């Protein structure tokens, strides 16, 4: 918040609770009604990592948000950062994950004491809208290629539908974008051999969850990648790493992933609401944290010495 304010981002902050913080504030649910009503009213949110109590009967805050707000596109940009040493250089990927179906639909049943069935759900409308979203994103951002990872050689109906619909959307409406299909196990091997051969990856829910974290590992881990959940009406931007309650309040957590997610949010505001101030602020902040990392101003997880506040100060000093 300090960084965005210093960059003169056109943001008025409204703070609401979720997760354990909501319970500690007196709520009876991890996602209180007034929190989600405020997101629905405003349309955009920046969400910090939330802890959901384990084994207490509470459902995930993230899952609730995605279902309630119909945010069907999970977007995870992954790029190499100068100053963050990894095995790879020049990585520049965007993972786009269908957020509402697949095995994560939760359609499970117990047939006998020893047999449980989990159903993988795929529908034409959901496959079509995520394909449209991916190709539209590629066109708007001037990306060159969309690669669909799948396992249609085994799951011929569900994954088969996913790739068939993606191919139709490509051929009929987005022939300007290069299109590629790849079996996911071979795709993962190629990712760790040379990630620069890929541009945008389009995946169903479970594959997208796994591969997005794999790709984060190519550039330094979950502490240096942003994320967003976007639908036709609402968008929630978030750091995708966990809440790390063991280090909360000690001024040692790396704020970079959340700051990057805030930059995604500002770019979204700039594009969807034609707000040049938001886009300008996003560009300034991105340049500032890139320069801070290049100058060796990093938190401990990246091999530096800075605390949370000190890293924010380093970014602000470079705006």
Secondary structure, 3 states (H helix, E strand, C coil): CHHHHHCCCCCCCCCCCCCHHHHHCCCCCCCCHHHHHHHHHHCEEEECCCCCCCCCCCCCHHHHHHHHHCCCEEEEEEECCCCCCCCCCCCEEEEEEECCCEHHHCCEEEEECCEEEECCECCHHHHHHHHHHHHHHHHHCCCCEEEEEECCCCCCCHHHHHHHHHHHHHHHHCCCCEEEEEEHHHHHHHHHHCHHHCCEEEECHHHHHHHHHHHHHHHCCHHHCEEEEECCCCEEEEECCCCCHHHCCCCCCCCHHHHHHHHHHHHHHHHHCCCHHHHHHHHHHHHHHHHHHHCCCCEHHHCCCECHHHHHHHHHHCC
